[in-house]
Amino acid sequence: MTAIDLQPATQAIVVDEILPHAPETIWTALTSSKLIARWIMEPSGFAPIEGTRFTFRTTPAGAWDGTIHCRVLDVVLNERLAYSWKGGDDGNAGYGSRLDTVVTWTLSRETNGTRVRLVHSGFELPRNEAAFTNMGRGWKTILPRLGDVAGEGD
């Protein structure tokens, strides 16, 4: 057995959808704290500036207080936003296990709107199986909500 055989397998959630809005409209919904709160969770300290640290709060579990620690990793106006997404605790199994992932949003103009591609990468399986499953379902419902919130500004 090699060192590579001993490394955990990582998986990514990928959701790709065309929303009927211009990239600039989707970008506003992705980068305005007030709007982010309406389609996912209220961020604390968010700004679309590389290096900015911010948090989300969700349901605590075991030794984890429910805080998701994020840092903006990449910003390309109206095209790409990436941030780290870390939470959980090593002492937890299932929901609330330690998570060290990256969320990347990519926007590309289409004739009928904007292709929004979300890649949430870095899930270590089997440790993050619960998060991978739950968030995989969750992101599929969040993208349409992003579109709804963005559409309110059209």
TORVEX-360922 format. One record per residue: residue in three letters; x, y negated, z of N, C-alpha, C in turn. Coordinates in Angstrom, 1 decimal. Layout:
<rs>
+-----+--------+--------+--------+--------+--------+--------+--------+--------+--------+
:   r :    n.u :    n.v :    n.w :   ca.u :   ca.v :   ca.w :    c.u :    c.v :    c.w :
+-----+--------+--------+--------+--------+--------+--------+--------+--------+--------+
: ALA :      X :      Y :      Z :      X :      Y :      Z :      X :      Y :      Z :
...
+-----+--------+--------+--------+--------+--------+--------+--------+--------+--------+
</rs>
This chain:
<rs>
+-----+--------+--------+--------+--------+--------+--------+--------+--------+--------+
:   r :    n.u :    n.v :    n.w :   ca.u :   ca.v :   ca.w :    c.u :    c.v :    c.w :
+-----+--------+--------+--------+--------+--------+--------+--------+--------+--------+
: MET :    0.8 :    1.2 :    0.0 :    0.0 :    0.0 :    0.0 :    0.9 :   -1.2 :    0.0 :
: THR :    0.6 :   -2.2 :   -0.9 :    1.4 :   -3.4 :   -0.9 :    0.7 :   -4.6 :   -0.1 :
: ALA :    1.4 :   -5.7 :    0.0 :    0.9 :   -6.8 :    0.7 :   -0.4 :   -7.3 :    0.0 :
: ILE :   -0.4 :   -7.3 :   -1.3 :   -1.6 :   -7.7 :   -2.0 :   -2.8 :   -6.9 :   -1.7 :
: ASP :   -2.6 :   -5.6 :   -1.5 :   -3.7 :   -4.7 :   -1.1 :   -4.2 :   -5.0 :    0.2 :
: LEU :   -3.4 :   -5.6 :    1.1 :   -3.9 :   -5.9 :    2.5 :   -4.6 :   -7.3 :    2.5 :
: GLN :   -4.5 :   -8.1 :    1.5 :   -5.1 :   -9.4 :    1.5 :   -6.6 :   -9.3 :    1.3 :
: PRO :   -7.4 :  -10.1 :    2.0 :   -8.9 :  -10.0 :    1.8 :   -9.3 :  -10.4 :    0.4 :
: ALA :  -10.3 :   -9.8 :   -0.1 :  -10.8 :  -10.3 :   -1.4 :  -11.6 :  -11.6 :   -1.2 :
: THR :  -11.5 :  -12.5 :   -2.1 :  -12.2 :  -13.7 :   -2.1 :  -13.2 :  -13.8 :   -3.2 :
: GLN :  -14.3 :  -14.4 :   -2.9 :  -15.4 :  -14.6 :   -3.9 :  -15.9 :  -16.0 :   -3.9 :
: ALA :  -16.5 :  -16.4 :   -5.0 :  -17.1 :  -17.7 :   -5.2 :  -18.5 :  -17.6 :   -5.6 :
: ILE :  -19.3 :  -18.6 :   -5.1 :  -20.7 :  -18.8 :   -5.5 :  -20.6 :  -19.8 :   -6.7 :
: VAL :  -21.3 :  -19.5 :   -7.8 :  -21.3 :  -20.4 :   -8.9 :  -22.8 :  -20.6 :   -9.3 :
: VAL :  -23.2 :  -21.8 :   -9.3 :  -24.5 :  -22.2 :   -9.8 :  -24.4 :  -23.2 :  -10.9 :
: ASP :  -25.0 :  -23.0 :  -12.0 :  -24.8 :  -23.8 :  -13.2 :  -26.2 :  -24.2 :  -13.7 :
: GLU :  -26.6 :  -25.5 :  -13.7 :  -27.9 :  -25.9 :  -14.1 :  -27.8 :  -27.2 :  -14.9 :
: ILE :  -28.8 :  -27.4 :  -15.8 :  -28.9 :  -28.6 :  -16.5 :  -30.0 :  -29.4 :  -15.8 :
: LEU :  -29.7 :  -30.6 :  -15.4 :  -30.7 :  -31.5 :  -14.7 :  -31.0 :  -32.6 :  -15.7 :
: PRO :  -32.2 :  -33.1 :  -15.8 :  -32.6 :  -34.0 :  -16.8 :  -32.3 :  -35.5 :  -16.4 :
: HIS :  -31.1 :  -35.8 :  -16.0 :  -30.6 :  -37.1 :  -15.6 :  -29.2 :  -37.3 :  -16.2 :
: ALA :  -28.8 :  -38.6 :  -16.3 :  -27.5 :  -38.9 :  -16.8 :  -26.5 :  -38.6 :  -15.7 :
: PRO :  -25.2 :  -38.3 :  -16.1 :  -24.2 :  -38.0 :  -15.1 :  -24.1 :  -39.1 :  -14.0 :
: GLU :  -24.2 :  -40.3 :  -14.4 :  -24.1 :  -41.4 :  -13.4 :  -25.2 :  -41.3 :  -12.4 :
: THR :  -26.4 :  -40.9 :  -12.7 :  -27.5 :  -40.7 :  -11.8 :  -27.2 :  -39.6 :  -10.8 :
: ILE :  -26.8 :  -38.5 :  -11.4 :  -26.4 :  -37.3 :  -10.5 :  -25.3 :  -37.7 :   -9.6 :
: TRP :  -24.3 :  -38.4 :  -10.1 :  -23.1 :  -38.8 :   -9.3 :  -23.6 :  -39.6 :   -8.1 :
: THR :  -24.5 :  -40.5 :   -8.3 :  -25.0 :  -41.4 :   -7.2 :  -25.6 :  -40.5 :   -6.1 :
: ALA :  -26.4 :  -39.5 :   -6.5 :  -27.0 :  -38.6 :   -5.5 :  -25.9 :  -37.7 :   -4.8 :
: LEU :  -24.8 :  -37.4 :   -5.5 :  -23.7 :  -36.6 :   -4.9 :  -22.9 :  -37.4 :   -4.0 :
: THR :  -22.9 :  -38.7 :   -4.1 :  -21.9 :  -39.5 :   -3.4 :  -22.4 :  -40.6 :   -2.5 :
: SER :  -23.7 :  -40.7 :   -2.4 :  -24.4 :  -41.6 :   -1.4 :  -24.8 :  -40.8 :   -0.2 :
: SER :  -24.3 :  -41.2 :    1.0 :  -24.6 :  -40.5 :    2.2 :  -26.1 :  -40.4 :    2.5 :
: LYS :  -26.8 :  -41.5 :    2.2 :  -28.2 :  -41.5 :    2.4 :  -28.9 :  -40.5 :    1.5 :
: LEU :  -28.5 :  -40.4 :    0.3 :  -29.1 :  -39.4 :   -0.6 :  -28.6 :  -38.0 :   -0.4 :
: ILE :  -27.4 :  -37.8 :    0.0 :  -26.9 :  -36.4 :    0.4 :  -27.7 :  -35.9 :    1.5 :
: ALA :  -28.1 :  -36.7 :    2.5 :  -28.9 :  -36.3 :    3.6 :  -30.2 :  -35.7 :    3.2 :
: ARG :  -30.7 :  -36.2 :    2.0 :  -32.0 :  -35.8 :    1.5 :  -32.0 :  -34.4 :    0.8 :
: TRP :  -30.9 :  -34.1 :    0.2 :  -30.9 :  -32.8 :   -0.6 :  -30.1 :  -31.7 :    0.1 :
: ILE :  -29.2 :  -32.0 :    1.1 :  -28.5 :  -30.9 :    1.8 :  -28.5 :  -31.1 :    3.3 :
: MET :  -27.7 :  -32.0 :    3.8 :  -27.6 :  -32.3 :    5.2 :  -27.0 :  -33.7 :    5.4 :
: GLU :  -27.3 :  -34.3 :    6.5 :  -26.7 :  -35.7 :    6.7 :  -25.2 :  -35.6 :    7.0 :
: PRO :  -24.4 :  -36.2 :    6.1 :  -22.9 :  -36.2 :    6.4 :  -22.6 :  -37.3 :    7.4 :
: SER :  -21.5 :  -37.1 :    8.1 :  -21.0 :  -38.1 :    9.0 :  -19.6 :  -38.5 :    8.6 :
: GLY :  -19.5 :  -39.8 :    8.1 :  -18.1 :  -40.2 :    7.7 :  -17.8 :  -40.0 :    6.3 :
: PHE :  -18.8 :  -39.6 :    5.4 :  -18.5 :  -39.3 :    4.0 :  -18.2 :  -40.6 :    3.2 :
: ALA :  -17.2 :  -40.5 :    2.3 :  -17.0 :  -41.5 :    1.3 :  -16.3 :  -40.8 :    0.1 :
: PRO :  -16.7 :  -41.1 :   -1.1 :  -16.1 :  -40.4 :   -2.2 :  -14.7 :  -40.9 :   -2.6 :
: ILE :  -13.8 :  -40.7 :   -1.6 :  -12.4 :  -41.2 :   -1.7 :  -11.5 :  -40.0 :   -1.3 :
: GLU :  -10.6 :  -39.7 :   -2.1 :   -9.7 :  -38.5 :   -1.8 :   -9.1 :  -38.7 :   -0.4 :
: GLY :   -9.0 :  -37.7 :    0.4 :   -8.5 :  -37.7 :    1.7 :   -9.5 :  -38.0 :    2.8 :
: THR :  -10.7 :  -38.5 :    2.5 :  -11.7 :  -38.8 :    3.5 :  -12.1 :  -37.5 :    4.2 :
: ARG :  -12.1 :  -37.6 :    5.5 :  -12.6 :  -36.5 :    6.3 :  -14.1 :  -36.8 :    6.8 :
: PHE :  -14.9 :  -35.8 :    6.7 :  -16.3 :  -36.0 :    7.1 :  -16.9 :  -34.6 :    7.6 :
: THR :  -18.0 :  -34.7 :    8.2 :  -18.6 :  -33.5 :    8.8 :  -20.1 :  -33.4 :    8.4 :
: PHE :  -20.6 :  -32.1 :    8.5 :  -22.0 :  -31.8 :    8.4 :  -22.3 :  -31.1 :    9.7 :
: ARG :  -23.5 :  -31.1 :   10.2 :  -23.9 :  -30.3 :   11.4 :  -25.0 :  -29.3 :   11.0 :
: THR :  -24.9 :  -28.1 :   11.4 :  -25.9 :  -27.1 :   11.2 :  -26.1 :  -26.3 :   12.5 :
: THR :  -26.8 :  -25.2 :   12.4 :  -27.2 :  -24.4 :   13.5 :  -25.9 :  -23.7 :   14.1 :
: PRO :  -25.6 :  -24.0 :   15.4 :  -24.5 :  -23.3 :   16.0 :  -24.7 :  -21.8 :   16.1 :
: ALA :  -23.6 :  -21.1 :   16.3 :  -23.6 :  -19.7 :   16.5 :  -22.4 :  -19.2 :   17.3 :
: GLY :  -22.7 :  -18.5 :   18.4 :  -21.6 :  -18.0 :   19.3 :  -20.6 :  -19.1 :   19.7 :
: ALA :  -19.4 :  -18.9 :   19.4 :  -18.3 :  -19.8 :   19.8 :  -18.2 :  -21.0 :   18.8 :
: TRP :  -19.0 :  -21.0 :   17.8 :  -19.0 :  -22.1 :   16.8 :  -20.1 :  -23.1 :   17.1 :
: ASP :  -19.7 :  -24.4 :   17.1 :  -20.7 :  -25.5 :   17.5 :  -21.5 :  -26.0 :   16.4 :
: GLY :  -21.4 :  -25.4 :   15.2 :  -22.2 :  -25.7 :   14.0 :  -21.7 :  -26.9 :   13.2 :
: THR :  -20.5 :  -27.3 :   13.5 :  -19.9 :  -28.4 :   12.7 :  -19.1 :  -27.8 :   11.5 :
: ILE :  -19.4 :  -28.4 :   10.4 :  -18.7 :  -28.1 :    9.1 :  -17.7 :  -29.2 :    8.9 :
: HIS :  -16.4 :  -28.9 :    8.9 :  -15.4 :  -29.9 :    8.7 :  -15.0 :  -30.0 :    7.2 :
: CYS :  -15.1 :  -31.2 :    6.6 :  -14.8 :  -31.3 :    5.2 :  -13.7 :  -32.4 :    5.0 :
: ARG :  -13.1 :  -32.3 :    3.9 :  -12.1 :  -33.3 :    3.4 :  -12.2 :  -33.5 :    1.9 :
: VAL :  -12.4 :  -34.7 :    1.4 :  -12.5 :  -34.9 :    0.0 :  -11.1 :  -34.6 :   -0.6 :
: LEU :  -11.1 :  -33.7 :   -1.6 :   -9.9 :  -33.2 :   -2.3 :   -9.7 :  -33.8 :   -3.6 :
: ASP :  -10.8 :  -34.1 :   -4.4 :  -10.6 :  -34.6 :   -5.7 :  -11.9 :  -35.4 :   -6.1 :
: VAL :  -11.6 :  -36.6 :   -6.7 :  -12.7 :  -37.4 :   -7.2 :  -12.4 :  -37.9 :   -8.6 :
: VAL :  -13.3 :  -37.6 :   -9.5 :  -13.2 :  -38.2 :  -10.9 :  -14.6 :  -38.7 :  -11.2 :
: LEU :  -14.7 :  -40.0 :  -11.2 :  -16.0 :  -40.8 :  -11.3 :  -16.9 :  -40.1 :  -12.3 :
: ASN :  -18.1 :  -39.8 :  -11.9 :  -19.1 :  -39.3 :  -12.8 :  -18.8 :  -37.9 :  -13.4 :
: GLU :  -17.7 :  -37.3 :  -13.0 :  -17.3 :  -36.0 :  -13.6 :  -17.1 :  -34.9 :  -12.6 :
: ARG :  -16.3 :  -35.1 :  -11.5 :  -15.9 :  -34.1 :  -10.6 :  -15.8 :  -34.6 :   -9.1 :
: LEU :  -16.3 :  -33.8 :   -8.2 :  -16.1 :  -34.1 :   -6.8 :  -15.8 :  -32.7 :   -6.1 :
: ALA :  -14.7 :  -32.7 :   -5.4 :  -14.4 :  -31.4 :   -4.6 :  -14.0 :  -31.8 :   -3.2 :
: TYR :  -14.5 :  -30.9 :   -2.3 :  -14.2 :  -31.1 :   -0.9 :  -14.0 :  -29.7 :   -0.2 :
: SER :  -13.2 :  -29.7 :    0.8 :  -13.0 :  -28.5 :    1.6 :  -14.3 :  -28.4 :    2.5 :
: TRP :  -14.6 :  -27.2 :    2.9 :  -15.8 :  -26.8 :    3.7 :  -15.3 :  -25.8 :    4.7 :
: LYS :  -15.0 :  -26.2 :    5.9 :  -14.5 :  -25.3 :    7.0 :  -15.4 :  -25.3 :    8.2 :
: GLY :  -15.5 :  -24.1 :    8.8 :  -16.3 :  -24.0 :   10.0 :  -16.2 :  -22.6 :   10.6 :
: GLY :  -17.1 :  -22.4 :   11.5 :  -17.1 :  -21.1 :   12.2 :  -16.0 :  -20.9 :   13.2 :
: ASP :  -15.9 :  -19.7 :   13.7 :  -14.9 :  -19.3 :   14.7 :  -14.5 :  -17.9 :   14.5 :
: ASP :  -13.2 :  -17.7 :   14.8 :  -12.6 :  -16.3 :   14.6 :  -13.3 :  -15.3 :   15.5 :
: GLY :  -13.9 :  -15.7 :   16.6 :  -14.6 :  -14.8 :   17.5 :  -15.9 :  -14.4 :   17.0 :
: ASN :  -16.5 :  -15.0 :   16.0 :  -17.8 :  -14.7 :   15.6 :  -17.8 :  -13.6 :   14.4 :
: ALA :  -18.8 :  -12.8 :   14.4 :  -19.0 :  -11.9 :   13.3 :  -20.3 :  -12.3 :   12.6 :
: GLY :  -20.4 :  -12.1 :   11.3 :  -21.6 :  -12.5 :   10.6 :  -21.7 :  -14.0 :   10.5 :
: TYR :  -22.9 :  -14.5 :   10.8 :  -23.2 :  -16.0 :   10.7 :  -22.2 :  -16.6 :   11.8 :
: GLY :  -21.5 :  -17.6 :   11.3 :  -20.7 :  -18.4 :   12.2 :  -19.2 :  -17.9 :   12.2 :
: SER :  -18.9 :  -16.9 :   11.4 :  -17.5 :  -16.4 :   11.3 :  -16.7 :  -17.5 :   10.7 :
: ARG :  -15.4 :  -17.5 :   10.9 :  -14.5 :  -18.6 :   10.4 :  -14.6 :  -18.6 :    8.9 :
: LEU :  -14.8 :  -19.9 :    8.3 :  -14.9 :  -20.1 :    6.9 :  -14.0 :  -21.2 :    6.5 :
: ASP :  -13.2 :  -20.9 :    5.4 :  -12.3 :  -21.9 :    4.9 :  -12.4 :  -21.9 :    3.4 :
: THR :  -13.3 :  -22.8 :    2.9 :  -13.7 :  -22.7 :    1.5 :  -13.6 :  -24.1 :    0.8 :
: VAL :  -13.9 :  -24.2 :   -0.5 :  -13.9 :  -25.4 :   -1.2 :  -15.2 :  -25.5 :   -2.1 :
: VAL :  -15.8 :  -26.7 :   -2.0 :  -17.0 :  -26.9 :   -2.9 :  -16.6 :  -27.9 :   -4.0 :
: THR :  -16.8 :  -27.5 :   -5.2 :  -16.5 :  -28.3 :   -6.4 :  -17.7 :  -28.5 :   -7.2 :
: TRP :  -18.0 :  -29.8 :   -7.5 :  -19.1 :  -30.2 :   -8.4 :  -18.5 :  -30.7 :   -9.6 :
: THR :  -19.0 :  -30.2 :  -10.8 :  -18.5 :  -30.7 :  -12.1 :  -19.7 :  -31.1 :  -12.9 :
: LEU :  -19.7 :  -32.3 :  -13.4 :  -20.8 :  -32.9 :  -14.2 :  -20.3 :  -33.0 :  -15.7 :
: SER :  -21.1 :  -32.6 :  -16.6 :  -20.8 :  -32.8 :  -18.0 :  -22.1 :  -33.2 :  -18.8 :
: ARG :  -22.0 :  -34.2 :  -19.5 :  -23.2 :  -34.8 :  -20.3 :  -23.6 :  -33.7 :  -21.3 :
: GLU :  -25.0 :  -33.6 :  -21.4 :  -25.6 :  -32.7 :  -22.4 :  -26.7 :  -33.6 :  -23.1 :
: THR :  -27.1 :  -33.1 :  -24.2 :  -28.1 :  -33.9 :  -24.9 :  -29.4 :  -34.1 :  -24.1 :
: ASN :  -29.8 :  -33.1 :  -23.3 :  -31.0 :  -33.2 :  -22.5 :  -30.7 :  -33.5 :  -21.0 :
: GLY :  -29.6 :  -34.1 :  -20.7 :  -29.3 :  -34.4 :  -19.3 :  -27.8 :  -34.2 :  -18.9 :
: THR :  -27.7 :  -33.5 :  -17.8 :  -26.3 :  -33.3 :  -17.2 :  -26.2 :  -31.8 :  -16.8 :
: ARG :  -25.2 :  -31.1 :  -17.3 :  -24.9 :  -29.8 :  -16.7 :  -24.2 :  -30.0 :  -15.4 :
: VAL :  -24.7 :  -29.5 :  -14.4 :  -24.2 :  -29.5 :  -13.0 :  -23.7 :  -28.1 :  -12.7 :
: ARG :  -22.4 :  -28.0 :  -12.5 :  -21.8 :  -26.7 :  -12.1 :  -21.2 :  -26.9 :  -10.7 :
: LEU :  -21.7 :  -26.0 :   -9.8 :  -21.3 :  -26.0 :   -8.4 :  -20.5 :  -24.7 :   -8.3 :
: VAL :  -19.3 :  -24.8 :   -7.8 :  -18.5 :  -23.6 :   -7.4 :  -18.1 :  -23.8 :   -6.0 :
: HIS :  -18.5 :  -22.8 :   -5.2 :  -18.2 :  -22.8 :   -3.7 :  -17.3 :  -21.6 :   -3.6 :
: SER :  -16.0 :  -21.8 :   -3.5 :  -15.0 :  -20.8 :   -3.6 :  -14.3 :  -20.5 :   -2.2 :
: GLY :  -13.7 :  -19.3 :   -2.2 :  -12.8 :  -19.0 :   -1.0 :  -13.5 :  -18.1 :    0.0 :
: PHE :  -14.6 :  -17.5 :   -0.2 :  -15.3 :  -16.6 :    0.8 :  -14.4 :  -15.4 :    0.9 :
: GLU :  -14.0 :  -15.1 :    2.1 :  -13.2 :  -13.8 :    2.3 :  -14.2 :  -12.7 :    2.7 :
: LEU :  -14.2 :  -11.7 :    1.9 :  -15.1 :  -10.6 :    2.1 :  -14.3 :   -9.4 :    2.7 :
: PRO :  -14.8 :   -8.7 :    3.7 :  -16.1 :   -8.7 :    4.2 :  -16.4 :   -9.8 :    5.3 :
: ARG :  -15.4 :  -10.4 :    5.8 :  -15.6 :  -11.3 :    7.0 :  -16.7 :  -12.4 :    6.7 :
: ASN :  -16.7 :  -13.0 :    5.5 :  -17.7 :  -14.1 :    5.2 :  -18.9 :  -13.6 :    4.5 :
: GLU :  -19.2 :  -12.3 :    4.6 :  -20.3 :  -11.7 :    3.8 :  -21.7 :  -12.4 :    4.1 :
: ALA :  -21.9 :  -12.7 :    5.4 :  -23.2 :  -13.4 :    5.8 :  -23.3 :  -14.8 :    5.2 :
: ALA :  -22.2 :  -15.5 :    5.3 :  -22.2 :  -16.9 :    4.7 :  -22.3 :  -16.8 :    3.2 :
: PHE :  -21.6 :  -15.9 :    2.5 :  -21.6 :  -15.7 :    1.1 :  -23.0 :  -15.5 :    0.6 :
: THR :  -23.7 :  -14.5 :    1.3 :  -25.1 :  -14.2 :    0.9 :  -26.0 :  -15.3 :    1.1 :
: ASN :  -26.0 :  -15.9 :    2.3 :  -26.9 :  -16.9 :    2.7 :  -26.7 :  -18.2 :    1.9 :
: MET :  -25.5 :  -18.6 :    1.7 :  -25.2 :  -19.8 :    1.0 :  -25.4 :  -19.6 :   -0.5 :
: GLY :  -25.2 :  -18.4 :   -1.0 :  -25.5 :  -18.1 :   -2.4 :  -27.0 :  -18.4 :   -2.7 :
: ARG :  -27.9 :  -17.9 :   -1.8 :  -29.3 :  -18.2 :   -2.0 :  -29.6 :  -19.7 :   -1.8 :
: GLY :  -28.9 :  -20.3 :   -0.8 :  -29.1 :  -21.7 :   -0.4 :  -28.8 :  -22.6 :   -1.6 :
: TRP :  -27.6 :  -22.5 :   -2.2 :  -27.2 :  -23.4 :   -3.2 :  -28.1 :  -23.3 :   -4.4 :
: LYS :  -28.7 :  -22.2 :   -4.7 :  -29.7 :  -22.1 :   -5.8 :  -30.9 :  -22.9 :   -5.5 :
: THR :  -31.3 :  -23.2 :   -4.3 :  -32.4 :  -24.1 :   -4.0 :  -32.0 :  -25.5 :   -3.8 :
: ILE :  -30.7 :  -25.7 :   -3.5 :  -30.3 :  -27.1 :   -3.3 :  -30.1 :  -27.8 :   -4.6 :
: LEU :  -29.6 :  -27.1 :   -5.6 :  -29.4 :  -27.8 :   -6.9 :  -30.7 :  -28.5 :   -7.4 :
: PRO :  -31.8 :  -27.8 :   -7.4 :  -33.1 :  -28.5 :   -7.9 :  -33.4 :  -29.6 :   -6.9 :
: ARG :  -33.2 :  -29.5 :   -5.6 :  -33.4 :  -30.7 :   -4.7 :  -32.5 :  -31.8 :   -5.1 :
: LEU :  -31.3 :  -31.6 :   -5.4 :  -30.4 :  -32.6 :   -5.9 :  -31.0 :  -33.3 :   -7.1 :
: GLY :  -31.5 :  -32.5 :   -8.0 :  -32.2 :  -33.1 :   -9.2 :  -33.4 :  -33.9 :   -8.9 :
: ASP :  -34.2 :  -33.5 :   -7.9 :  -35.3 :  -34.2 :   -7.5 :  -34.9 :  -35.6 :   -6.9 :
: VAL :  -34.0 :  -35.6 :   -6.0 :  -33.5 :  -36.8 :   -5.4 :  -32.9 :  -37.7 :   -6.4 :
: ALA :  -32.1 :  -37.2 :   -7.3 :  -31.5 :  -38.0 :   -8.4 :  -32.6 :  -38.7 :   -9.2 :
: GLY :  -33.7 :  -37.9 :   -9.5 :  -34.7 :  -38.4 :  -10.4 :  -35.5 :  -39.5 :   -9.8 :
: GLU :  -35.5 :  -39.6 :   -8.5 :  -36.3 :  -40.7 :   -7.8 :  -35.7 :  -42.0 :   -8.1 :
: GLY :  -34.4 :  -42.0 :   -8.5 :  -33.7 :  -43.3 :   -8.8 :  -33.8 :  -43.7 :  -10.3 :
: ASP :  -34.3 :  -42.8 :  -11.1 :  -34.4 :  -43.1 :  -12.6 :  -35.4 :  -44.2 :  -12.8 :
+-----+--------+--------+--------+--------+--------+--------+--------+--------+--------+
</rs>
